[in-house]
């Protein structure tokens, strides 16, 4: 058996043991969602109204079909058994078992979590985890948040807890949940509650453990597992968790002598539907006994499928209490022996691991940002289950007939039960194809095996459609996301090669073959006219266009997209890069490399040239790329200066002479092709040293496009590249002859439109994935044209090399989270609580996007998915010895 390499830290050793499958260190983790209600999976309605069919008010009383949620919780990777914390402050109307937020139709900017919590720390094997929840001591303003969210217009900001004075005078209780693993199946949970307020405050804390309901969804019902009390443990109470599957028996110990409560994870039908429940002991029984004092629904026999220990404290000002819980596969006489030493050791090992990752060149401020971004990324790994065929047909819940032809009806093959990186565990508790590619890149420096595993998921047979399409996200699996999977795959290959000295060609080859099918789907379905100009539709950029690109255009119209075409040019180059790498060992891949080389040149040519009198996507007059709207024989540029016109910069690659000279078949094929099609050579620049620079934006046009990017009156904000040029604040774009709905204006903050759920906005803010791709593309352009081109002299940025320009973008984006000279973080805008309070200011939230002028964080507050790319930027700048 292969033995693990010598590892620099204890966490590296655990990762190596997991990689070699010696120990299953990843079996337990923070895989419990923050929200499972309001999801497509739980929607069994006639019209697909997921938010209404399973609202927050049902969540405490209704057993989920597909996966569970909770506060600061963990579960095994199959989500058989879950462990989390519930709270009550003696003022709230409900027991708090999960984070609250507004449903999509309720919020004036769409779905919006209304809680303050932080993912403070995490290691990749979950050997150490820390989560902080801030619990207001006043009654939680559920109704006020809903009413105000519905009342406010999209032109107004969201209302948050701090706006309602929930944290005034520090009247809140900090609830810190830590986990430390002794071994892969032995986990210590430590809950610390601390009163930050000026007066004594009551708090009820209920660590609870439960089985996901997998037994009630068939007729007849399957065999249920059981939690039961164990007697005879001095200094602790104990539970036994028995499951009829190979999961087997586990034990849960709670220090002290708290009261144990038992019920079943079954729907409370009487409350919700006025019909009999399957069990008298229902899911919300703990709410009844704690909040209402009604013990009728808890099981006096002390057994069930859901159990909790009930701890009641009155904390003096500054007072704190701790609760110790242990989950293990083995029984123990003295379950908490050595617990403090274990917790201290795992904290130390987490510090040691991140110090090694970060190296000596990073400032303390950037270490903090990188550490918290990494923690959020790892806490957003979630168990996700969705079998579309079962969901469409229904099992214990017969669905309306309309569902069979409704949402996702063409994806019946999709059957998932995996741990997946989510964009945000509350606002987006489902995978998204292009988000996942960026999340994998962000994960790669933390846990390469985990990152590769995530990219392999989407091209597995039970994900990828038989026609080749990669699923977008559960709200519409057929929507189109930018094809960035090949880019991310090759990035991981290169990063691992740098880390370990050798790249994983088996991984590269496996993903490549599946991407060939996906590429064929794109070419056959999205190049409608067969002219190498693509009509990709939505492509994730939500409302950046004059049209909702996920909907059909008005009759007689057709939209040729600069971004879709540029994404495909990039896709060609990324597949070519992979084929060239694989061809080093197998000459059969040279043919594929030359095929993608040729296809790239044709697409790059189509960006700048058009036939039949229509306009090309390049506008010579403006020095920029625009979508082209065709109506009959008439064509016009939609002159919106947006990311759509910058995406061609992503399609660049340099072929070194060592590769070109080594691959004779590839060299002969490309020379023959260029001799036959000399007009296509404008996308190639041959350097004196033999390097061949392939760029969708030719050298003679590159300076014009970069002039727009680095102009602070247009794209370049103090915090990175805007998604829409600032010039459109005074010069909005309108479509001639159309109504007021056909207009695009610069919106640096929240979106005024309700498109795509109401909280998506690509009309001005800074978005990390696009800024990151521009940063990396400028580095590749520097490799190709570094001595031939500098940034045009605009806005004080002129005269810099492309490499310096790339670093400038990275520094501006990192600065969103850094304290400035006045000690303020742009991400928190004018929020005095988050800027000045010592308990808030150094805890960082990673938002979905950022105000195009101020850098303030907007949208989802915990999107440490693609926004975790800030950590990769920090590490890259440090390696390059940049300040």
N, C-alpha and C positions, 0 to 999 in steps of 0.2 A: 504494500500500500504506500502511495506517495505520502511523504511526511511534509508538514508545513515548513516553509522557509523561516530562517531567523527573522523575527519581526521587531521593528524598532520600539513598539509600545505594546501594552497588553491588549488594547483594542485591535491593533493590527494582527496580533496573534489570533484573536477570536475571528476576525474576518478571514484569515487564512484557513482556520479550521472549518469555517462555514463553506469557503470556496471548495475545499477538498472533501466536503460532506462527511467530515469526521464528527462534527457536532452541529446541531441545528440551532445555532444562536439566533436566527431570524424567525424562529417559529412563533414567538410572542413579540408583539410590538404595539405601537400606538395606532392600530388598524381600525379603531372604532370611530365612526364618523361623528362629526359635530351635528349633522342633520341628516335624517333619513326620510322625514316627512316632506311632502311637497315635491317629491321626485317623480320622474316618469315611471320608474319601476313600481312604485306603490299606487299608481293611478289606474283604477279599473272603471273609469267613468265612460260615458257614452261619447263625449265630445272632446276628450283629451285635456280637460281642465285639471291638471295635476295639482295645482296649488289649492283649488277648492275641494277636490275629492278627498285629500288627506291633509287637512290644515294642522297648524300647531296645536289647536285645541283638542284634536283627536290623539295627538302623539302620546300623551301619558296614559291613554285608555285603550289604545288599539294596537294589537300585536302586528308587527311588521311582517311582510312576506319575504323580503329579500335581504335586508341587512339592518343592523342596529345602530343606535346613536347614544351618546352620553357625554358627560362632562369629564374631561381629563382622563379618558379611559383607555384601556388596552384590551386586546383579545388575542387568541391564537390566529394563525394565518387562514384558517378555515372558518373562523368566527363561530365556533361551537360554544365557547364559554367567554363571557365578557365581565370585566371588572371596571367600575367607575365610581364616582362620588355623587351624592345628591345632597341638597342644602335647603335649609329654611331659616329665615330670620325672624319668625313670629309676626311678620307684617304682611308677607306676600299672600296672595290668594291661592297659590299652588306651590306644591313641592317642586323645587328646581332640580330637574333631572337632566336637562339638556339646554343648550343655548337658545335664547329667543331672538327672533328677528322678524322683519316684515316679509310677507310673501311678495312675489313678483308684482301682482296687480295692486298691492297695498302701498308700496313705497313710491315716493315721487321720482325716484331714480331706480326703480326695480327692487329686486330682493336685496335685503340689507340686514345684516346681523346687528343686534342692538345690545351687545354685551362688551365688556372689556376683559380680554384674556390674552395671555402671551405664551408662546412656545419658547421657553427660556433656554432649554438645553436638550441635547439628544446626541447619542452616539449611533452609528449605523447598525449595530447589532442590538440596539435598545438595552445595552448593559446598564446605561444610565439615562433617565429621562426626567425632565422637570417642566411642569406646567403651572401657570399662575392664573387664578381667576379672581377678579375683583368684585366682591358681592356687596352692593349697596345695603345700608342698614335701614333705609326707609322702604316703604312698600314699592315694589318694582312697578314702574308706570306702563304696564302692558297696554291698557286702553288708550292712554294719552298718546303713546307712540303710534298706534294704529290710526287713531283719528287724525293726528297731525300729518302723518305720512300721506293719507288720502286727501287731506285738504290742500297741502302745498302743491304748487305748480312745479313743472320741470325746470323753471327758471330760478327756483329757490333751492337753497342747500338742503341736505338731509338734516333731520333732527336727531341728535344723539343723546345718550344718557347724560353726558357732562353738561349739555345745554339745559337740561332740566334740573341741574343742581344735585344730581345723584351722589357726587363726590365732594360736595362743599364741606368745608371744615374737616376733611378727611374722614367723613362718617361712612366708612366702608370696612369690610373685613377681607383681608387677604387670605385666600385659600391656595396653598401651594401643595401640589401633588408631585411626589418623586417616586421613581421606580429604580430599583437596583437589583440586578440578577446575580444570584449565587452561581447558577448554572442555567442551561437553556430552558429548564422547566421548573425553576425555583426562583420566585420573584418576591422581593420585599417592596411593599407600598407604604410610603410615609406621607400622611396628610398633616399639614401644619396650618392652623388657623390663627390669625393675629389681628387684633383690633387696632386699626389705625386711628380711630376716632377719639374724641375728648370725653366720652361717657361710656359707662358699662353697656355692653351690647350682647343680647342672647344670640346663639346660633346652634342649630341642630345639624349634625353631620352624619350622613348615612353612607358609609362605604357599602356598595351593593354588588352582588355577583348574580349573573343570570345566564341561562341557556338561550341562545337564539332559537326561536320557534321554527323548527323544521318538521314537526310531527303533525301539525294541524292542517296541512295543505293537501291532504289526499283523503280519499274515502275508500275504506275506513281509515281512521287516523293511525299514524305510525306509533311505534313505541316511544313514549316520552322519557327523557332523562329525569334525574331527581337530585335535588339538594336536600340534605337532612342534617339535623343537629347531632353533634357528637358530644358525649359527656366525659367527665373525668379529666379535664385539662386545667391544671392549676395555673392561675395568672393569665388565662386566655379563654376565649370561647372558640369553638371549632365547628366547621361544617365539612361534610363530605359531598363531593360532586361526582355522581356516577352517570356515565353516558353509555348507551347500549352499543355504540360503535367502537372502533379501535382507539378512539380518544381515551377511553378507559376512565379511571378514577383519579380525581384530584382532591386536595385538601386545602381548606381556607381557614386561617387562624387570625383572630383579632385580639390584640392585647387588652387586658383588663376584663371587666365583666359587664359589657353593655348588653342591653336587651336585643335578642335576635327576633327578626320578623320574617315571615315566610308567606309567599303567595305563588301564583302561577303567571307565567308570561302569556296570558290569554286575553283576548279582547273583552272589554266590559260592554257587552251588547246592550244591556239594559240602559246604560247611560247614553249610548250613542244612537241606538236604533230601536229601542223599546222592545227588544226580543230577548229570549233566554240566552245566557252565556254558556259556553262549553264547560266552564268551571265556575264554582261559586267564588273562588279565590282568583281575582283578576289582576291585570297589570297595574292598575292605579291604586291598589290597596294601601300602599305605603303613604300615598297622598292622603287617603281617608283617615288613617290612624294618626299621622303626624299633624296634619293641618286641621282636620275636623274632629279628631278625638274619637273616631268611629272604628272600632276593631272588628266589625262584622265581616269584613272581607279578608282579613289575614287568617292564616291556617293555624289553629291552636295545636294541631298535631306536629307542628314544627318540621314541615317538609313541603316541597314544592319545586318550581323551576326558576324561582327568583327569591333571593334572600338578602337581608341587610342587617347590619348592626347599627343600633340607634344610640348616638352620643349627643348629650345635651350639655351645653356650656353657657355660662354668662361670663364674658371676657371683660375684665377691667380695662381702662385705657392703656394701650400698649401690651395688654396681656396676650398670652399665646398658649395654645394647647397642641399636643401631637397625638396622632392615632397611628398605630402600627398594624399593618395587615400583611399576611404572608400567604402566597399561593404556591403550592408545590405538589408534586406527584407522589411524594413520600410522606408518611405520617411522622410526626416529631413530638417528643415528650417536652422539650424546651424550645418551642419554635422561634423565639426571638433572641436566643443566645447569639452574640456577635453581630447584632444588627447594626449598631452604631459604627462599628469598625468596617462592616461591609459598605455602608452608605458613604463613609468618608473615603474608602478605597476607590469606589466607583467614580466619585466626584473627581478625585485626584487623577484617575486614569483618563477621564474625559478631558481634563485640562491638558494632560500630557499628550493625548492624541491630537488635539487641535493645535497645540504649540508646534508639534512636528509638522502638521499639514501647512501651517502658516509660515513657518520659517522665521528667521530673525529680522527681516527687512520691513515688516509691517508695523505701522503705528498702533498704539493701544486702541485708538478710536476705530481704526479699520478692523482690528481683531474682534472688537465687540460686534461690529456690523456683520462680519463674515460668520461669526459663531452663531448669532441669532438667526441669520438667514438660513444657515445650515440646519439649525434646530427646527425651524418652520417647515423646511423642505422634508425633513424626515418625519415630523409629526403629521404631515399631509399624505403619508403612505396609508391607504385605506383599503379595507376589504370591500370588494365590489362584486356583487352577484346579479346577473341578469341573463335569463334564458328567454329570448324573444319568442320562441315558438310556444313555450309554456305560458308565458305572459299573455300572448295573443289569444290562445285557446282558453286560458283560465284553468284553474284546478279546483280548489275548494270554493273559489268565487267565480261563478260563470259570468263572463263578461258580455256586454251588449254585442250584437252582431256587427255593429258599425266598426268595432275595433279591428275586425279581421281585414279590413281594407284601409285602415287608418294609419296612424303614426308607426313607422318602422316595419310595416307589413312586408317589405321586400327583404328583410334581414332575418328570416326565420332560422337561418343556420347559426346565428350568433348566440353562443352559450358560454357565459363567463362566470367564474368564481375564483378571482385572483386578488392579490394585494397589488394595488396600482397607485402610482403617484397622481394625486389630484391637484387641480389648480388651486383650490381653496376648500378646506374641509367643511365649511358651512355654506358659502354662497355657490360654490361649484363642486359639490360632492360626487362628481362623476368624471371619468377621464375625457380628455379632449385631445384629438390626434396631434395637432401642431403644438399645443401646450406641452404635451408629453415629450416631444422631441427636445424642446428647450430645457425641460425639467431634467431630462437624462443628462444633458451636457452639464447642467449645474450640479447634478449628483456625482459626476464622474470623478471629481477630485476628492470626494468624501468616501465613495464606495463604488468602485468601478464595476464589480460584479452585479450590483443592484442596478446600476445605470444600464448596462448591456441587457440585463433581463427585461427591463422596461421597454426597450426598443424592439426586442424580439417578440414581445406580446402581440403588438398590433398586426404583425404579419403572420401570426399563427392561423391555422385553417379555421378555427372557431371564432376568429375575429374578422380577418380579411374576407371580403365578399368573393364568391366564386368568380365574379367578373373582374376582380382585381382591385376594386375600390377599398380603401381603408376607412373604417367607420369614424365618423366625425365626433359625435357626442350623443348622449341618449335622447335629447330633445328632438334631434333629427339626424339619424345615423347617416343619411344620404347627403347631408350638407357637405360642401367642399371646403376643406382647410388647405392652406398652402402646402405643397409637397416638399417638406423640409426633412423627411425621414432619412433620405440618403445623406444629406448634409450632416445630420446628427450622428449617423452611423460612422461616417468617416472621421468625424471629430473624435468620437470615442476611441476609434482604432488608433489614431495618432497620439491621443493623450495617454492611452495605456502603453503604447510603444515607448513614450518618453518616461513613463513611470517604471516600467518593468524591463525595459531594454528590448522587448519583442512585442509585436502586435498580435492580436488574436485573429488570425486569418480564417479560422473556422467560423467565428462569429460574423466576420465581414462577408464571407461567401454565403452563409446561410441567409442573411438578411438581403443580400444583393439579389439572389434568385427570386425572392418574393417581390422585391421592388421592380424587377423586370416586368412582372405581371401588372403591377400597379401603373408603371409607365405606359404600357400598352393601352391600359384603360383610359388614361388621360388623353393619349394621342387619338384614340378612336372615338372618344365621347366628347372631347372638348375642343378639338380643332375642327369645327363644324364644316368649314369651307375647304379644308385640306390645304391651307395656304400658310401653315406654321404660325398663325396668329390665333390666340386662344381666348375662349369665352368661358372663363372659370366660374362666373357667378359670384357667390358670397365671399369665399376666400378669407373669411375671418375678419375682414376690415369693416364689418358692420355698416356704419352709416357714413362712410367717407365719400360716397358717390352721390350723384343727383338722384339715384334710384336705390330702392331696396334690391340688392343684387341677388338675394335668395329667392326673389319672386319673379314671375314672368314680366317681361317688358311690355309696354303698351303695344297693341297690334301694329305690325309693319316696321317695328324697330329692332335693331340688333346692335349689341355692344361688343366691340372688340377691345379687350382689356390689356393695357400696358403691363399691369402687375401680373396677370395670368400668364402672359407671354414671357415676361422676365423670369417668373418662377420656373417655367418650363425650361428656359435657357439654363438657369442655375441647376435644375434637376439633371439635365443632360451632362453638365460638367461634373456634377457630383458622382453620377453613375460612371462617367468616363474615368474619374480619379480612382474609383474603387476597382474598375476593370483593369486599369494600368497597374495597380498594386498587385492584384491577383495574377496578372500576366507575368509578373516576375518569376513565378513558379510554374505557371501553366500557360503555354502560348495560345491555347484555345480562347483565352479572354482577350487577346489582341483584336480579334474580329469585332467583339462587342465594343471595345474601346474605340475603334475606328468608326463604328456605327454611331456612337454617341457624339464623337467629334464632328462627324458630318451633320448630324441632326442639330447640334448646337449652332453650327455656322449658318444653317438655313434659318433657324429661329432668329439669330442675331441679325441676319440680313433683313428678315421680315419686320423687325422693329423699326427699320429705317427706310424701307422701300415698299411701295404698294402698287398694285395693278388695277386696271379697269377704272382709272380716274379717282379712286378713293384715296383718302389721306393716309399716310403712314402714322405709326404711333409716335414717332419723333417729330417734333415741331422745330424746324430750323429757325423760324422767326423767334421762338421763345427760348431755344436752347434747353428743351425739357421734353419729357415723355408724358403723353396724355392718352386717356381712353378715346376711342373714336366711336361716335354714334352714327349708325347707318340707317337711313330711311329711304328705301328704294335705291335710286342711284346717287342720292345726296349723302355726303359724309361731312362730319364736322368734329373738330377737337372739342372735348369737354375740358376747357382750360382751367382745371383745378390743380393748383400746385400742391400736391399731397405726396404721401409716401408711395402712392402708385407710381409716380414718376421717378422715385429714387431707387426702387427695387431693382431696376436693371444693373445697378452698381454691384448687386450680390453675385452676379454671374461672372466670375473671374477665376482663372486658374493659370498657374505657371508650370509648364512642362520642362523639367530640367534636362540638359543635354545627356546626362547619364541615363535617364529613362528612355529618351527618344532614340539615342544611339544603340541601346541594348535591345530594343524591341523592333527587330527588322521588319516583321510583317506589318506592324502598326505604321512604321515609318514609310514603307513602300505604298501602303494603302492611302495614307494621308497625302503623300506627294502626288500620287495619281489623281486623287480627288481634287486637289487644288489646281493642278494643271488643267483639268477638265472644267472646273468652275472658278476661274480666277476672280470673278466679281465677289465671291464669298470671303475672300482673304482679308477684307477690311477689318474683321474681328480678330486678326492675328498680328502680333508685332514680334518680329524675330530680333532678339538682342544680340550684340556683338559676341557675347560669350556662348551663344547657342540656345539660350533660354527662349522658349516660345510662350508668349503671353497671350492667352485667350481671354478676351474681355467683350462682353455684350455692348459696353459703351466704348466705342473706339477712342483712341488717344486724342484725336482732334476734337472730340465732343466732351471728353471727360472733364476738362477744366471748366466748361460751361455748367455742367451739372453740379460739380463741386462748388462752383460759385454760389449757386442757390443754397446748397446744404450748409455752407459755412457763413452765410449771411445772417446776422442776428436780426435783421428786419424781416427775414423770411423763416427759415427752418431752425437756425441755431439758437436755442434758448440757453439761459445760464445753467440749465439742468439737463441738457442733452437735446437731441433732435425732436422737434415738434412733428406731429403727424400731419399737420396742415400748415401751410405758409401763413405767417402772421399778416401778410399783406391782405389776406381775405377778410381781415377785421373791418377794413374800410372799402374793400373791393370784393363783395360777395359775388359768387358765380351763379347766374341764372340761366335756365334753358329757355331760349326765345320761344314765345308763343305758348308757354305752359304756365300753369297756375303757380301760386306762391309756395306750394310744396316742393317745387323743383328748384331749390336754392341751396347752396352750400356757403356758409360763412365760418370764419374762424371762431371756435369756441374753446378757449383754453382750459375750461373746467368741466363741470357736469354737462351732460348732453341735454338739449331741449327736446329731443325726439324720443319717442317711445319704442323705436325700432329695436328688435332683438332683446326684448325684455325690459328695456328702459334704462339700463345702467351701462350701456356700451357707448363709447364715444371715441371716435377716431378723427374728430374735427379740430384738433389742436393740441391735446395733451401729449406728454412724453410716455411712450410705451417701451418697456425694457427689451422685449424680444427684437423689435425693429432697430432700436439703438444699438443693441449688441451685434446684430448682423452687419450694420454699417461699420461698427468698430472693427470687426474681424475682416470685413471686405476691404476696408482701407489698408489694413495690414498686408493683405494679399496684393492689393494694387501697388503698395510700396515695394513689395518684393519684385513686382514686374516692372514698374515705371519709376522707381524711387529716385533715380538720377536724372530723369527726364521731365519731372513734373513737380510743382509745388502747389500748395493751396492758393487760390487766387486772393489778391490783397483786398479783402473785405472785412469790415467790422473788427479790425485789429488782429485778425487771425492770419493775415497774409504772410507769404514767404516761408511758411513752415513746410516741412516735408510731410508726405502722406502719413508716415509713421507718427510724427508729432501730432498730426491732425487726429489720428486714431486715438492716441493717448489723451488728447484734449477732450474728445467725446467721452471716453471712459471716466476721466476725472470729474467731468461735469455731472455725469450720472451718479457716480459714487457720492458726490457732494450733496445729493438730495438727502442722504441719511447722516452726514457728518455735521458736527457742531461747527458753526462759522465763528468768526472773530468775536461775535457777541454771545457765543454759547448757545445759539439757537439752531435747531435742525429744520431745514426747509420742509421736510416731509410733514411736519406738524403745523405749518402755516402760522396763523395767529391764535392757535389754541393755547391759552395761557397755562392751563393745567398740564398739558403734555410738554410744554416748553420749559416750565419753571419748577414744577413740583419735583423734588428729588426722588420721589417714589415712582414717577412716571417718565422723566425726561431721558433716562438711559435705557429704557425698555422700548424697543423699536418695533413698529408695525410695518409690514411690507405690503404696499397697496397694489391694486390692479393697474393703475396708471397715475400720472402726476401732472398737476396743473402746468400748462405750457409756459406760464410766465413766472409763477412763484415757486414751483416745485412741490406744492402741497399734495399729499397723498389723497387719491380719490378712488371711488369704486370699492371693490371688495377689499376689506381691511387686512386680511390674512393671506393674500395671494402670494405666499412664499413658494409659488410654483415657478413661473418664468421670471418673476422679479428676483428670485434667488440668484439669477445670473450676476447680480452685483458682487456676489462672493467670488465668482470666477474672474471677474474684472480685477478685483482686489489682488488675487493671487497672481494673475498675469502681469499686472503692473509691478508687483514686488519682484517677480522673477526677472523683469527687465530693468530692475534697479531704478525705477522712476519714483520720485518723491510722492 
